[in-house]
Amino acid sequence: MSGWVAVAGLGPGSAGLVTPDVAAALEEATDIVGYGPYVARVAPRENLRLHASDNRVELERAALALSLAAEGRKVVVVSSGDPGVFAMAAALFEAWENGPSPWRELDIRVLPGITAMLAASARAGAPLGHDFCAINLSDNLKPWSLIERRLRLAAEADFAMAFYNPRSKARPHGFARVLEILREVCGPERPILFARAVFTPEEDLKIVRLADARPEMADMRTMVILGSSQTRLIMRDRGPILYTPRWSE
């Protein structure tokens, strides 16, 4: 088959953080497939088809991309951040595994990008400088009981933790429970970062004590990072630095 699919990460928001490999794939593509706001980040040009769709239709979006590639099209499926971190790469392979047998011969590439936790960490300093984990707080595709179990175990293991999808209009209460569990296990003094819309003009960073964290500080554009017991907050006139040393006691 002459067509191909590239699942590409557009990074956290700044054009300067789009990798050269992703930029080259976008330039070569005949079709762009993705969630509407991400497709809107791709500059339109002659003979480029844009296929924007709504949220929560990942498998349908993936099937469209694979079908177009099977027709000989050069398709880029766009995600924000990195496509392999709570994004479209896994959805595409789910559709590919369960799809028609000719799809098995397609050329499929995954082009990495800078994911939100790394962008937020860089803006604050280096809170993920030692062992850490990432947890998606959305219960759309997994039970809330599993989220709570993983959250508690990670807190007890003293990981720094990066939280994706902390709070939305459809899920306004879950993050409050998350903060309760974290205070119970980690205590009130642990630093927690709320990094909203990093590397965009709307960027806003807040670092507070866990005791002072409130659910309304987070939304779907916010990356939340909780430090470990070793994480340090260094105050300075140019803004605080949050970092976790490379060693652990």
C-alpha positions, 0 to 999 in steps of 0.5 A: 500500500502506498498510503501511510499513517503518522500519529503525531504529537504537536507538543504543549502549544508553542510552535517552537516545540513541534519537532522537525519530524512532525513538521515534515510529516505535516508538510507531506500529508494529504489528510489531517485527522484529529480532535477539532482544536488540535486540527485547528493548529495545523495551517491549511494549504492547497490539497490538504484535507482537514478532518476535525471531529469531536472529543470522545470519538477516538476509535472512529477517528482512528478508523477514518485515518486507517481507511484513508491510508488504505486508499493511498492517502498520507494521513497525520493523526494529530494529538496535543503533547505526545501521542503515546501518552493518554492520546491517539496512538493507543486508540489507533492501534486498538482500531488497527488490531480489530480492523480488516486484515489489509490494514495490517500491511499499512505503514504506521509511524508514531512521532513523539512530542513534548507531553504536558507533564514534561512541559509543566515540569520544565516551566516550574524547574525539575519536579520530576527529577527523580522517580515519578508516575503519571495518572489520568484522573478521568474515569471515562475509560476506567472505574473511579475505584481503580483511580483511587487505588493507584493514587493511594499506592503511588502516594504511599510509594512516595513518587512525585506524581503528574496528573492528567485531566484533573477536573472538567465540567462533567467531572467536577467532584473527583479532584476534590477526592484526590486532594483528600487522599493526597493530604491523608497520605502525604500530609499538608506541606507537600508542594503541588504545582498547578500549571495551566496552558503552558507554553501558550499566551494563557500560561499560568503557574501556581505552586502551593502547599497541599493544604492550600490546594483547592479543586477549582485551581484545576481544569482540563487545561491544567497539569497538576504535579505533586512533589515527593517528600524530597521535592524542594521549593526555592524562592527567588525574586524571578519566581520560585523553582520547584525541583526534586533532587536526583537522590533519595534517602 
